[in-house]
Amino acid sequence: MKAKKRYLSLDVFRGAAVCLMILVNNPGSWGHIFAPLRHASWHGLTPTDLVFPFFLFAVGNAMAFVIPRAIEKGPRSFWTKVLWRSFMIFMIGLFLNWYPFVRWSGDSLSWIPWVTNETSGVRIFGVLQRIAVGYFLASVLVFYFSLRTVARIAGALLLLYWGIVYFGNPEDPYSLEGFIGNDIDKFILGIPHLYKGEGVPFDPEGLLSTIPVVAQVLFGYLIGTAITRQDQTRPHILTTKLFVRAVAFLIIGYCWSLTFPVNKKIWTSSFVLVTTGLATALIAYMIYFIEIKEQKGFVTRFFEVFGKNPLFIFALSAFLPKTARLIPLGDGVTPWNFLYKKGFIHAPGPPEIGSFLFALSVILFMWLIAWWMDRKKIYIKV
């Protein structure tokens, strides 16, 4: 095999992460969701909690292919590309938070202001914004520092975050009410611009919890670099090394969780290590079966298509329902939920089944768009 081969496994992994992000964000009804498709209420881990950190890990993997070329082109090219890409991803996320800029008020549309009142406004952060900030900071670190230093920085960031969170409120540092990051977000971003889904102003993609996110992306980069630098004529050695590293991440993460609980909503350091371990193990598994055993078929092709335009497809999956909801068809029905309201909601069994079937239909719809774009060789790079 040639050096620097582009592993199909990494594309499949990234595509699967995007696919699952769309799945969990588009149920037929938020009131009827199977337990594995819900986030943990606070401490703990569900399958859904793995999706976002896996994608951030995949962002780091991709950097292992991009950064060496950026180093060859020099700092000016690097800064131009990284600043522009980070800015665009962040602004797309902010655009989607505000979009469609109007809402129904009775029988007329009214403008959605940047700030509605002292507690309500447009949310500033979100999934794409977190990707943008994590990608930018991690890119700068890997551009200017050696691999060994990057590994040390990643570990230091996790320790630093633990210290800030704990000493920010030693009496109750890991609760929703006691998390110091919430006070920082309220002060800097303002209450109107925070997420309100927890019943109180609290942003799970806030400023302070971005520190461990950067470490997550760096770990993805380190694993991706290990893959690209391994002698590809001996792939079994690669998978063995990856599994060993995965176990190390998991052991350290779960041991740390005894004092710093695994928690996605405040993105604890133990959460980073556990999800990194699981992501590394999954990639090792994929490399073994896809690259070594050459087990390629419909499943790999299905996820690979999502991986060709990941950010565009994810953004489109948020843009389309927001647009369709502007067109009321009566009785709470819109072009987006029509299939659920008129069909899947009547599926036999518990109501979660119909809600899940609708989410699957969204996945199929988005896949058809991604497949068409891939067939036409349309790849939208931010």
C-alpha positions, 0 to 999 in steps of 0.5 A: 500500500502507498504511504498516506493512503486515505483510509475508507474507514475514516470516511465511513466513521465520519459519515456514520457520526453525521448520520446519527447526528441527523437521526437524534435531531429529527424525531417525529415527536420530542415527547416520544423518543426511545431511551438510547436516542436521548441524552443522559439527563446529567451524569452518565452516557447513552449512545446518543452522547457518543455522536457529537464527540465522535464527530469532533474526533473525526475532525481531528482525524481529518486534520492529520491529512490536512496539516502536513500539507498546510505546513508545506505551504507555510503560515500565511496559507495556513492562517488564511484557510483556518481563519476563513473555515472557522469563521464560516462554520461558526457563522453558518451555525449562528445563521441556523440559530436565528433562521428563519428570522420570522415566526408565526404570531397568530395569523401573521409573521413577525420578526425574530429580534436578536434580543427579545427581552432580558431572558430571551434572544438568539442563541450564540453557540451550538454544534457548528459553533463548537466545531468551529472553535475546537477546529480553530484552536486545535489547528493552531496547536498542531501547526506550531507544536510537535506531536509529543507537545500536542499530546502533553497540551491535550492532557494539560487542557483536561487537567486545567479544565478539571481544576477550573470547574472544581475550584470554581465552586468546590461545594457543588462543582459538577451540578447544573446549578453549581457549574462555574461555566454557566456563570461565565456564559451568563456574564460574557454571552448574556442570558438571552443568548443561552440555551434554555432546554434544561429549564434554566439558562444553560448552554451545553456548548458554552465557552468554558467547556470548549477547553476539553473539546479542543483536547478531544480534537487533538486526540483525534489528530494524534490517532489520525497521525498514528494511522497515517504514519504506520507502515501500511504493509503491516495493518495488523500492527496498526489495529493492535496499537489502536486497540491498546490505546483505546483501552488505555483511554477507557481505563484512565477515563473511567478511573477519573470519572470516580472523582470527575463524573462522565458528563456530556453537558459540561463535557467533563475530562473523563467524558473526553477520555471515555468517548475518545477510547470508544471512538479509537476502538471503533476505528480500529474495528473498522480498519480491521474489517474494511481495510484488512478483511475488505468487507465493503458493501452497502453499509460502508457505501451508505455511511461513506456518502454522508462523509463526503459532504458532512457539514453541508448535509448536517446544516441542510438537515437543520435548514430544511425543517425550519423552512418547511415549518413556515408553511402551515397546513392546518392542525399543526401540520407542515410540509416537514412533519406531514409524513409523521402526522398523517402516517407514522404517528398511527404506527402500531405499538408505542408512540416511540415507534412512529417517531423513530420511523419518521427519523429514519425517513429523514435519514433516507431523505438526506442520504438521497441528497448526499448520494446525488451530490456524490454521483454528480461529484458535488463536494461543498468545502467550507 
